Amino acid sequence: MKKTIFFIAVAVLCLFFRGFGQSGGGVSGPYGTAAIRVGEKVPDLLFVHVLNGDKRPVSLSSFKGKAVILDFWGTWCGSCISSFPKMEKLQEKYGRYLQILFVDDSTVDSLENTSAFVELHERAGEVFSIPMIWDKGFTPVLFPHQSYPHYVWIGADRRVAAITDGTHFTEANFERFFAGLELNLKRKEF
């Protein structure tokens, strides 16, 4: 009897993990299945779900010659949302060299509730100049993380310069980043 229960439990677990692998864990996207590490080149990512501005898809190549910071967030993340004004100021100050993208890839958020979040803030007079993007496809695969906020610094050469939390946004780090110099910043763990 114990052996039968054991085999049934193992069979159920195998079915569960097989279904998990096919529906989310290990999903391959249009850009591959491996995480991109510091120093590696980022493909020309195309973000389809842009929720503000002219709402047209944007790709990394549309920011040619600029560094890009992917700011991963979720609608439920208070510290992420409270940093939006700071990021808007950084974008305004360094816009010649930098493009920040707000990317909601939270497992909690849907396209509908993220769109509603953006619309609610815009109706309240809070217009975001930084593109607000929703993505559940390739960003969780290429830039895995378990906590927010999460920042990926991509140089003008499209190589990942750093993966950090928000404590590294300093004038000195930005100057090194824009100059294409190495950023010896503590890597944010997943």
PyMOL commands that place a pseudoatom at each C-alpha (Angstrom):
pseudoatom trace, name=CA, resn=MET, resi=1, chain=A, elem=C, hetatm=0, pos=[0.000, 0.000, 0.000]
pseudoatom trace, name=CA, resn=LYS, resi=2, chain=A, elem=C, hetatm=0, pos=[2.814, 2.438, 0.901]
pseudoatom trace, name=CA, resn=LYS, resi=3, chain=A, elem=C, hetatm=0, pos=[4.577, 1.711, -2.405]
pseudoatom trace, name=CA, resn=THR, resi=4, chain=A, elem=C, hetatm=0, pos=[1.394, 2.415, -4.367]
pseudoatom trace, name=CA, resn=ILE, resi=5, chain=A, elem=C, hetatm=0, pos=[0.887, 5.759, -2.639]
pseudoatom trace, name=CA, resn=PHE, resi=6, chain=A, elem=C, hetatm=0, pos=[4.553, 6.614, -3.214]
pseudoatom trace, name=CA, resn=PHE, resi=7, chain=A, elem=C, hetatm=0, pos=[4.341, 5.862, -6.958]
pseudoatom trace, name=CA, resn=ILE, resi=8, chain=A, elem=C, hetatm=0, pos=[1.093, 7.828, -7.313]
pseudoatom trace, name=CA, resn=ALA, resi=9, chain=A, elem=C, hetatm=0, pos=[2.697, 10.813, -5.551]
pseudoatom trace, name=CA, resn=VAL, resi=10, chain=A, elem=C, hetatm=0, pos=[5.758, 10.614, -7.812]
pseudoatom trace, name=CA, resn=ALA, resi=11, chain=A, elem=C, hetatm=0, pos=[3.547, 10.370, -10.926]
pseudoatom trace, name=CA, resn=VAL, resi=12, chain=A, elem=C, hetatm=0, pos=[1.519, 13.409, -9.855]
pseudoatom trace, name=CA, resn=LEU, resi=13, chain=A, elem=C, hetatm=0, pos=[4.709, 15.416, -9.208]
pseudoatom trace, name=CA, resn=CYS, resi=14, chain=A, elem=C, hetatm=0, pos=[6.073, 14.431, -12.627]
pseudoatom trace, name=CA, resn=LEU, resi=15, chain=A, elem=C, hetatm=0, pos=[2.880, 15.592, -14.297]
pseudoatom trace, name=CA, resn=PHE, resi=16, chain=A, elem=C, hetatm=0, pos=[2.972, 18.839, -12.331]
pseudoatom trace, name=CA, resn=PHE, resi=17, chain=A, elem=C, hetatm=0, pos=[6.572, 19.640, -13.260]
pseudoatom trace, name=CA, resn=ARG, resi=18, chain=A, elem=C, hetatm=0, pos=[5.984, 18.649, -16.883]
pseudoatom trace, name=CA, resn=GLY, resi=19, chain=A, elem=C, hetatm=0, pos=[3.025, 21.075, -17.045]
pseudoatom trace, name=CA, resn=PHE, resi=20, chain=A, elem=C, hetatm=0, pos=[5.050, 23.750, -15.296]
pseudoatom trace, name=CA, resn=GLY, resi=21, chain=A, elem=C, hetatm=0, pos=[7.858, 23.412, -17.803]
pseudoatom trace, name=CA, resn=GLN, resi=22, chain=A, elem=C, hetatm=0, pos=[5.430, 23.791, -20.685]
pseudoatom trace, name=CA, resn=SER, resi=23, chain=A, elem=C, hetatm=0, pos=[3.507, 26.722, -19.266]
pseudoatom trace, name=CA, resn=GLY, resi=24, chain=A, elem=C, hetatm=0, pos=[6.022, 29.068, -17.758]
pseudoatom trace, name=CA, resn=GLY, resi=25, chain=A, elem=C, hetatm=0, pos=[9.163, 27.590, -16.295]
pseudoatom trace, name=CA, resn=GLY, resi=26, chain=A, elem=C, hetatm=0, pos=[11.811, 27.388, -18.985]
pseudoatom trace, name=CA, resn=VAL, resi=27, chain=A, elem=C, hetatm=0, pos=[9.712, 29.208, -21.563]
pseudoatom trace, name=CA, resn=SER, resi=28, chain=A, elem=C, hetatm=0, pos=[11.689, 30.131, -24.622]
pseudoatom trace, name=CA, resn=GLY, resi=29, chain=A, elem=C, hetatm=0, pos=[11.063, 33.480, -26.165]
pseudoatom trace, name=CA, resn=PRO, resi=30, chain=A, elem=C, hetatm=0, pos=[11.969, 35.048, -29.486]
pseudoatom trace, name=CA, resn=TYR, resi=31, chain=A, elem=C, hetatm=0, pos=[15.391, 35.965, -28.069]
pseudoatom trace, name=CA, resn=GLY, resi=32, chain=A, elem=C, hetatm=0, pos=[16.407, 32.605, -26.610]
pseudoatom trace, name=CA, resn=THR, resi=33, chain=A, elem=C, hetatm=0, pos=[16.133, 30.790, -23.327]
pseudoatom trace, name=CA, resn=ALA, resi=34, chain=A, elem=C, hetatm=0, pos=[19.194, 31.968, -21.420]
pseudoatom trace, name=CA, resn=ALA, resi=35, chain=A, elem=C, hetatm=0, pos=[19.531, 34.915, -19.082]
pseudoatom trace, name=CA, resn=ILE, resi=36, chain=A, elem=C, hetatm=0, pos=[21.755, 37.733, -20.312]
pseudoatom trace, name=CA, resn=ARG, resi=37, chain=A, elem=C, hetatm=0, pos=[24.645, 38.429, -17.983]
pseudoatom trace, name=CA, resn=VAL, resi=38, chain=A, elem=C, hetatm=0, pos=[26.782, 41.472, -17.311]
pseudoatom trace, name=CA, resn=GLY, resi=39, chain=A, elem=C, hetatm=0, pos=[29.121, 41.971, -20.275]
pseudoatom trace, name=CA, resn=GLU, resi=40, chain=A, elem=C, hetatm=0, pos=[26.901, 40.154, -22.758]
pseudoatom trace, name=CA, resn=LYS, resi=41, chain=A, elem=C, hetatm=0, pos=[25.274, 41.817, -25.752]
pseudoatom trace, name=CA, resn=VAL, resi=42, chain=A, elem=C, hetatm=0, pos=[21.512, 42.360, -25.695]
pseudoatom trace, name=CA, resn=PRO, resi=43, chain=A, elem=C, hetatm=0, pos=[19.616, 41.601, -28.923]
pseudoatom trace, name=CA, resn=ASP, resi=44, chain=A, elem=C, hetatm=0, pos=[17.451, 44.286, -30.506]
pseudoatom trace, name=CA, resn=LEU, resi=45, chain=A, elem=C, hetatm=0, pos=[14.497, 43.782, -28.182]
pseudoatom trace, name=CA, resn=LEU, resi=46, chain=A, elem=C, hetatm=0, pos=[11.076, 44.804, -29.457]
pseudoatom trace, name=CA, resn=PHE, resi=47, chain=A, elem=C, hetatm=0, pos=[8.588, 45.937, -26.820]
pseudoatom trace, name=CA, resn=VAL, resi=48, chain=A, elem=C, hetatm=0, pos=[5.096, 45.595, -28.269]
pseudoatom trace, name=CA, resn=HIS, resi=49, chain=A, elem=C, hetatm=0, pos=[2.879, 46.709, -25.374]
pseudoatom trace, name=CA, resn=VAL, resi=50, chain=A, elem=C, hetatm=0, pos=[3.738, 50.384, -24.843]
pseudoatom trace, name=CA, resn=LEU, resi=51, chain=A, elem=C, hetatm=0, pos=[0.955, 51.841, -22.696]
pseudoatom trace, name=CA, resn=ASN, resi=52, chain=A, elem=C, hetatm=0, pos=[1.587, 55.576, -22.885]
pseudoatom trace, name=CA, resn=GLY, resi=53, chain=A, elem=C, hetatm=0, pos=[2.728, 58.226, -25.343]
pseudoatom trace, name=CA, resn=ASP, resi=54, chain=A, elem=C, hetatm=0, pos=[1.972, 57.255, -28.923]
pseudoatom trace, name=CA, resn=LYS, resi=55, chain=A, elem=C, hetatm=0, pos=[1.689, 53.599, -27.813]
pseudoatom trace, name=CA, resn=ARG, resi=56, chain=A, elem=C, hetatm=0, pos=[3.780, 52.369, -30.729]
pseudoatom trace, name=CA, resn=PRO, resi=57, chain=A, elem=C, hetatm=0, pos=[6.128, 49.437, -30.201]
pseudoatom trace, name=CA, resn=VAL, resi=58, chain=A, elem=C, hetatm=0, pos=[9.716, 50.415, -29.395]
pseudoatom trace, name=CA, resn=SER, resi=59, chain=A, elem=C, hetatm=0, pos=[12.949, 48.530, -29.938]
pseudoatom trace, name=CA, resn=LEU, resi=60, chain=A, elem=C, hetatm=0, pos=[16.390, 49.045, -28.469]
pseudoatom trace, name=CA, resn=SER, resi=61, chain=A, elem=C, hetatm=0, pos=[17.664, 50.063, -31.901]
pseudoatom trace, name=CA, resn=SER, resi=62, chain=A, elem=C, hetatm=0, pos=[15.311, 53.055, -31.817]
pseudoatom trace, name=CA, resn=PHE, resi=63, chain=A, elem=C, hetatm=0, pos=[17.596, 54.459, -29.081]
pseudoatom trace, name=CA, resn=LYS, resi=64, chain=A, elem=C, hetatm=0, pos=[20.774, 54.156, -31.138]
pseudoatom trace, name=CA, resn=GLY, resi=65, chain=A, elem=C, hetatm=0, pos=[23.740, 55.850, -29.495]
pseudoatom trace, name=CA, resn=LYS, resi=66, chain=A, elem=C, hetatm=0, pos=[22.015, 55.977, -26.103]
pseudoatom trace, name=CA, resn=ALA, resi=67, chain=A, elem=C, hetatm=0, pos=[22.434, 53.885, -23.017]
pseudoatom trace, name=CA, resn=VAL, resi=68, chain=A, elem=C, hetatm=0, pos=[19.232, 52.223, -21.792]
pseudoatom trace, name=CA, resn=ILE, resi=69, chain=A, elem=C, hetatm=0, pos=[18.099, 51.403, -18.281]
pseudoatom trace, name=CA, resn=LEU, resi=70, chain=A, elem=C, hetatm=0, pos=[15.326, 48.848, -17.962]
pseudoatom trace, name=CA, resn=ASP, resi=71, chain=A, elem=C, hetatm=0, pos=[13.434, 49.676, -14.767]
pseudoatom trace, name=CA, resn=PHE, resi=72, chain=A, elem=C, hetatm=0, pos=[11.415, 46.578, -13.833]
pseudoatom trace, name=CA, resn=TRP, resi=73, chain=A, elem=C, hetatm=0, pos=[8.415, 47.248, -11.634]
pseudoatom trace, name=CA, resn=GLY, resi=74, chain=A, elem=C, hetatm=0, pos=[4.904, 46.108, -10.726]
pseudoatom trace, name=CA, resn=THR, resi=75, chain=A, elem=C, hetatm=0, pos=[1.690, 48.042, -10.062]
pseudoatom trace, name=CA, resn=TRP, resi=76, chain=A, elem=C, hetatm=0, pos=[1.709, 46.771, -6.481]
pseudoatom trace, name=CA, resn=CYS, resi=77, chain=A, elem=C, hetatm=0, pos=[5.331, 47.862, -5.771]
pseudoatom trace, name=CA, resn=GLY, resi=78, chain=A, elem=C, hetatm=0, pos=[5.187, 51.063, -3.730]
pseudoatom trace, name=CA, resn=SER, resi=79, chain=A, elem=C, hetatm=0, pos=[8.942, 51.680, -3.800]
pseudoatom trace, name=CA, resn=CYS, resi=80, chain=A, elem=C, hetatm=0, pos=[8.956, 51.243, -7.602]
pseudoatom trace, name=CA, resn=ILE, resi=81, chain=A, elem=C, hetatm=0, pos=[6.153, 53.746, -8.094]
pseudoatom trace, name=CA, resn=SER, resi=82, chain=A, elem=C, hetatm=0, pos=[7.638, 56.227, -5.628]
pseudoatom trace, name=CA, resn=SER, resi=83, chain=A, elem=C, hetatm=0, pos=[10.866, 56.213, -7.677]
pseudoatom trace, name=CA, resn=PHE, resi=84, chain=A, elem=C, hetatm=0, pos=[9.087, 57.215, -10.917]
pseudoatom trace, name=CA, resn=PRO, resi=85, chain=A, elem=C, hetatm=0, pos=[9.554, 60.997, -10.333]
pseudoatom trace, name=CA, resn=LYS, resi=86, chain=A, elem=C, hetatm=0, pos=[13.287, 60.458, -9.674]
pseudoatom trace, name=CA, resn=MET, resi=87, chain=A, elem=C, hetatm=0, pos=[13.583, 58.409, -12.870]
pseudoatom trace, name=CA, resn=GLU, resi=88, chain=A, elem=C, hetatm=0, pos=[11.681, 61.095, -14.818]
pseudoatom trace, name=CA, resn=LYS, resi=89, chain=A, elem=C, hetatm=0, pos=[14.205, 63.692, -13.574]
pseudoatom trace, name=CA, resn=LEU, resi=90, chain=A, elem=C, hetatm=0, pos=[17.123, 61.471, -14.564]
pseudoatom trace, name=CA, resn=GLN, resi=91, chain=A, elem=C, hetatm=0, pos=[15.580, 60.973, -18.008]
pseudoatom trace, name=CA, resn=GLU, resi=92, chain=A, elem=C, hetatm=0, pos=[15.138, 64.719, -18.412]
pseudoatom trace, name=CA, resn=LYS, resi=93, chain=A, elem=C, hetatm=0, pos=[18.661, 65.514, -17.220]
pseudoatom trace, name=CA, resn=TYR, resi=94, chain=A, elem=C, hetatm=0, pos=[20.468, 62.796, -19.200]
pseudoatom trace, name=CA, resn=GLY, resi=95, chain=A, elem=C, hetatm=0, pos=[18.062, 62.334, -22.125]
pseudoatom trace, name=CA, resn=ARG, resi=96, chain=A, elem=C, hetatm=0, pos=[20.796, 63.078, -24.621]
pseudoatom trace, name=CA, resn=TYR, resi=97, chain=A, elem=C, hetatm=0, pos=[22.690, 59.964, -23.496]
pseudoatom trace, name=CA, resn=LEU, resi=98, chain=A, elem=C, hetatm=0, pos=[20.042, 57.829, -21.822]
pseudoatom trace, name=CA, resn=GLN, resi=99, chain=A, elem=C, hetatm=0, pos=[16.664, 56.209, -22.324]
pseudoatom trace, name=CA, resn=ILE, resi=100, chain=A, elem=C, hetatm=0, pos=[14.872, 54.718, -19.351]
pseudoatom trace, name=CA, resn=LEU, resi=101, chain=A, elem=C, hetatm=0, pos=[12.096, 52.174, -19.963]
pseudoatom trace, name=CA, resn=PHE, resi=102, chain=A, elem=C, hetatm=0, pos=[9.601, 51.233, -17.245]
pseudoatom trace, name=CA, resn=VAL, resi=103, chain=A, elem=C, hetatm=0, pos=[8.912, 47.507, -17.779]
pseudoatom trace, name=CA, resn=ASP, resi=104, chain=A, elem=C, hetatm=0, pos=[6.140, 45.755, -15.860]
pseudoatom trace, name=CA, resn=ASP, resi=105, chain=A, elem=C, hetatm=0, pos=[6.783, 42.028, -16.109]
pseudoatom trace, name=CA, resn=SER, resi=106, chain=A, elem=C, hetatm=0, pos=[5.319, 41.168, -12.719]
pseudoatom trace, name=CA, resn=THR, resi=107, chain=A, elem=C, hetatm=0, pos=[3.608, 37.798, -12.552]
pseudoatom trace, name=CA, resn=VAL, resi=108, chain=A, elem=C, hetatm=0, pos=[0.818, 39.500, -10.593]
pseudoatom trace, name=CA, resn=ASP, resi=109, chain=A, elem=C, hetatm=0, pos=[-0.050, 42.113, -13.221]
pseudoatom trace, name=CA, resn=SER, resi=110, chain=A, elem=C, hetatm=0, pos=[-2.050, 41.623, -16.398]
pseudoatom trace, name=CA, resn=LEU, resi=111, chain=A, elem=C, hetatm=0, pos=[-1.981, 43.844, -19.455]
pseudoatom trace, name=CA, resn=GLU, resi=112, chain=A, elem=C, hetatm=0, pos=[-5.418, 45.116, -18.444]
pseudoatom trace, name=CA, resn=ASN, resi=113, chain=A, elem=C, hetatm=0, pos=[-4.571, 46.145, -14.878]
pseudoatom trace, name=CA, resn=THR, resi=114, chain=A, elem=C, hetatm=0, pos=[-1.233, 47.702, -15.890]
pseudoatom trace, name=CA, resn=SER, resi=115, chain=A, elem=C, hetatm=0, pos=[-3.019, 49.683, -18.631]
pseudoatom trace, name=CA, resn=ALA, resi=116, chain=A, elem=C, hetatm=0, pos=[-5.638, 50.762, -16.079]
pseudoatom trace, name=CA, resn=PHE, resi=117, chain=A, elem=C, hetatm=0, pos=[-2.856, 51.852, -13.700]
pseudoatom trace, name=CA, resn=VAL, resi=118, chain=A, elem=C, hetatm=0, pos=[-1.255, 54.042, -16.393]
pseudoatom trace, name=CA, resn=GLU, resi=119, chain=A, elem=C, hetatm=0, pos=[-4.631, 55.508, -17.469]
pseudoatom trace, name=CA, resn=LEU, resi=120, chain=A, elem=C, hetatm=0, pos=[-5.612, 56.266, -13.869]
pseudoatom trace, name=CA, resn=HIS, resi=121, chain=A, elem=C, hetatm=0, pos=[-2.378, 58.166, -13.257]
pseudoatom trace, name=CA, resn=GLU, resi=122, chain=A, elem=C, hetatm=0, pos=[-2.658, 60.037, -16.544]
pseudoatom trace, name=CA, resn=ARG, resi=123, chain=A, elem=C, hetatm=0, pos=[-6.249, 61.092, -15.739]
pseudoatom trace, name=CA, resn=ALA, resi=124, chain=A, elem=C, hetatm=0, pos=[-4.948, 62.369, -12.401]
pseudoatom trace, name=CA, resn=GLY, resi=125, chain=A, elem=C, hetatm=0, pos=[-2.489, 64.587, -14.299]
pseudoatom trace, name=CA, resn=GLU, resi=126, chain=A, elem=C, hetatm=0, pos=[0.553, 62.375, -13.795]
pseudoatom trace, name=CA, resn=VAL, resi=127, chain=A, elem=C, hetatm=0, pos=[1.782, 61.952, -17.358]
pseudoatom trace, name=CA, resn=PHE, resi=128, chain=A, elem=C, hetatm=0, pos=[4.787, 59.689, -17.757]
pseudoatom trace, name=CA, resn=SER, resi=129, chain=A, elem=C, hetatm=0, pos=[7.330, 60.774, -20.348]
pseudoatom trace, name=CA, resn=ILE, resi=130, chain=A, elem=C, hetatm=0, pos=[9.188, 57.474, -19.958]
pseudoatom trace, name=CA, resn=PRO, resi=131, chain=A, elem=C, hetatm=0, pos=[7.676, 54.612, -21.981]
pseudoatom trace, name=CA, resn=MET, resi=132, chain=A, elem=C, hetatm=0, pos=[5.543, 52.345, -19.782]
pseudoatom trace, name=CA, resn=ILE, resi=133, chain=A, elem=C, hetatm=0, pos=[5.832, 48.787, -21.089]
pseudoatom trace, name=CA, resn=TRP, resi=134, chain=A, elem=C, hetatm=0, pos=[4.082, 45.564, -20.179]
pseudoatom trace, name=CA, resn=ASP, resi=135, chain=A, elem=C, hetatm=0, pos=[5.863, 42.321, -21.048]
pseudoatom trace, name=CA, resn=LYS, resi=136, chain=A, elem=C, hetatm=0, pos=[5.430, 38.743, -19.906]
pseudoatom trace, name=CA, resn=GLY, resi=137, chain=A, elem=C, hetatm=0, pos=[7.246, 37.160, -22.828]
pseudoatom trace, name=CA, resn=PHE, resi=138, chain=A, elem=C, hetatm=0, pos=[10.980, 37.573, -23.085]
pseudoatom trace, name=CA, resn=THR, resi=139, chain=A, elem=C, hetatm=0, pos=[11.989, 39.886, -20.209]
pseudoatom trace, name=CA, resn=PRO, resi=140, chain=A, elem=C, hetatm=0, pos=[11.470, 37.314, -17.420]
pseudoatom trace, name=CA, resn=VAL, resi=141, chain=A, elem=C, hetatm=0, pos=[13.651, 34.905, -19.416]
pseudoatom trace, name=CA, resn=LEU, resi=142, chain=A, elem=C, hetatm=0, pos=[16.422, 37.331, -20.379]
pseudoatom trace, name=CA, resn=PHE, resi=143, chain=A, elem=C, hetatm=0, pos=[16.498, 39.344, -17.137]
pseudoatom trace, name=CA, resn=PRO, resi=144, chain=A, elem=C, hetatm=0, pos=[15.224, 37.021, -14.364]
pseudoatom trace, name=CA, resn=HIS, resi=145, chain=A, elem=C, hetatm=0, pos=[14.498, 38.564, -10.988]
pseudoatom trace, name=CA, resn=GLN, resi=146, chain=A, elem=C, hetatm=0, pos=[12.394, 37.857, -7.944]
pseudoatom trace, name=CA, resn=SER, resi=147, chain=A, elem=C, hetatm=0, pos=[12.184, 41.293, -6.403]
pseudoatom trace, name=CA, resn=TYR, resi=148, chain=A, elem=C, hetatm=0, pos=[11.445, 44.843, -7.440]
pseudoatom trace, name=CA, resn=PRO, resi=149, chain=A, elem=C, hetatm=0, pos=[12.692, 47.341, -8.285]
pseudoatom trace, name=CA, resn=HIS, resi=150, chain=A, elem=C, hetatm=0, pos=[15.219, 45.699, -10.603]
pseudoatom trace, name=CA, resn=TYR, resi=151, chain=A, elem=C, hetatm=0, pos=[17.460, 47.663, -12.973]
pseudoatom trace, name=CA, resn=VAL, resi=152, chain=A, elem=C, hetatm=0, pos=[19.384, 46.479, -16.016]
pseudoatom trace, name=CA, resn=TRP, resi=153, chain=A, elem=C, hetatm=0, pos=[21.931, 48.990, -17.318]
pseudoatom trace, name=CA, resn=ILE, resi=154, chain=A, elem=C, hetatm=0, pos=[22.556, 48.522, -21.048]
pseudoatom trace, name=CA, resn=GLY, resi=155, chain=A, elem=C, hetatm=0, pos=[25.357, 50.567, -22.592]
pseudoatom trace, name=CA, resn=ALA, resi=156, chain=A, elem=C, hetatm=0, pos=[25.169, 52.351, -25.930]
pseudoatom trace, name=CA, resn=ASP, resi=157, chain=A, elem=C, hetatm=0, pos=[27.062, 49.328, -27.307]
pseudoatom trace, name=CA, resn=ARG, resi=158, chain=A, elem=C, hetatm=0, pos=[24.046, 47.199, -26.203]
pseudoatom trace, name=CA, resn=ARG, resi=159, chain=A, elem=C, hetatm=0, pos=[26.077, 45.250, -23.649]
pseudoatom trace, name=CA, resn=VAL, resi=160, chain=A, elem=C, hetatm=0, pos=[24.782, 44.818, -20.115]
pseudoatom trace, name=CA, resn=ALA, resi=161, chain=A, elem=C, hetatm=0, pos=[26.936, 47.055, -17.922]
pseudoatom trace, name=CA, resn=ALA, resi=162, chain=A, elem=C, hetatm=0, pos=[25.241, 46.286, -14.596]
pseudoatom trace, name=CA, resn=ILE, resi=163, chain=A, elem=C, hetatm=0, pos=[22.233, 44.695, -12.912]
pseudoatom trace, name=CA, resn=THR, resi=164, chain=A, elem=C, hetatm=0, pos=[21.377, 46.543, -9.716]
pseudoatom trace, name=CA, resn=ASP, resi=165, chain=A, elem=C, hetatm=0, pos=[18.881, 47.812, -7.232]
pseudoatom trace, name=CA, resn=GLY, resi=166, chain=A, elem=C, hetatm=0, pos=[18.250, 51.568, -7.040]
pseudoatom trace, name=CA, resn=THR, resi=167, chain=A, elem=C, hetatm=0, pos=[21.092, 52.505, -4.710]
pseudoatom trace, name=CA, resn=HIS, resi=168, chain=A, elem=C, hetatm=0, pos=[23.602, 52.985, -7.535]
pseudoatom trace, name=CA, resn=PHE, resi=169, chain=A, elem=C, hetatm=0, pos=[21.979, 55.979, -9.273]
pseudoatom trace, name=CA, resn=THR, resi=170, chain=A, elem=C, hetatm=0, pos=[24.723, 58.503, -8.606]
pseudoatom trace, name=CA, resn=GLU, resi=171, chain=A, elem=C, hetatm=0, pos=[26.314, 61.201, -10.768]
pseudoatom trace, name=CA, resn=ALA, resi=172, chain=A, elem=C, hetatm=0, pos=[29.659, 59.380, -10.724]
pseudoatom trace, name=CA, resn=ASN, resi=173, chain=A, elem=C, hetatm=0, pos=[28.118, 56.079, -11.851]
pseudoatom trace, name=CA, resn=PHE, resi=174, chain=A, elem=C, hetatm=0, pos=[26.156, 57.766, -14.633]
pseudoatom trace, name=CA, resn=GLU, resi=175, chain=A, elem=C, hetatm=0, pos=[29.261, 59.566, -15.909]
pseudoatom trace, name=CA, resn=ARG, resi=176, chain=A, elem=C, hetatm=0, pos=[31.162, 56.263, -16.032]
pseudoatom trace, name=CA, resn=PHE, resi=177, chain=A, elem=C, hetatm=0, pos=[28.166, 54.558, -17.658]
pseudoatom trace, name=CA, resn=PHE, resi=178, chain=A, elem=C, hetatm=0, pos=[27.790, 57.155, -20.414]
pseudoatom trace, name=CA, resn=ALA, resi=179, chain=A, elem=C, hetatm=0, pos=[31.535, 57.140, -21.038]
pseudoatom trace, name=CA, resn=GLY, resi=180, chain=A, elem=C, hetatm=0, pos=[31.377, 53.381, -21.607]
pseudoatom trace, name=CA, resn=LEU, resi=181, chain=A, elem=C, hetatm=0, pos=[33.671, 52.714, -18.640]
pseudoatom trace, name=CA, resn=GLU, resi=182, chain=A, elem=C, hetatm=0, pos=[33.374, 49.632, -16.484]
pseudoatom trace, name=CA, resn=LEU, resi=183, chain=A, elem=C, hetatm=0, pos=[30.871, 49.901, -13.640]
pseudoatom trace, name=CA, resn=ASN, resi=184, chain=A, elem=C, hetatm=0, pos=[32.085, 47.884, -10.698]
pseudoatom trace, name=CA, resn=LEU, resi=185, chain=A, elem=C, hetatm=0, pos=[28.687, 47.919, -9.020]
pseudoatom trace, name=CA, resn=LYS, resi=186, chain=A, elem=C, hetatm=0, pos=[27.416, 45.246, -6.675]
pseudoatom trace, name=CA, resn=ARG, resi=187, chain=A, elem=C, hetatm=0, pos=[25.250, 42.902, -8.731]
pseudoatom trace, name=CA, resn=LYS, resi=188, chain=A, elem=C, hetatm=0, pos=[21.702, 42.589, -7.513]
pseudoatom trace, name=CA, resn=GLU, resi=189, chain=A, elem=C, hetatm=0, pos=[20.893, 39.001, -6.745]
pseudoatom trace, name=CA, resn=PHE, resi=190, chain=A, elem=C, hetatm=0, pos=[17.677, 37.588, -8.131]
for i in range(1, 190): cmd.bond("trace and resi %d" % i, "trace and resi %d" % (i + 1))
show_as sticks, trace
zoom trace
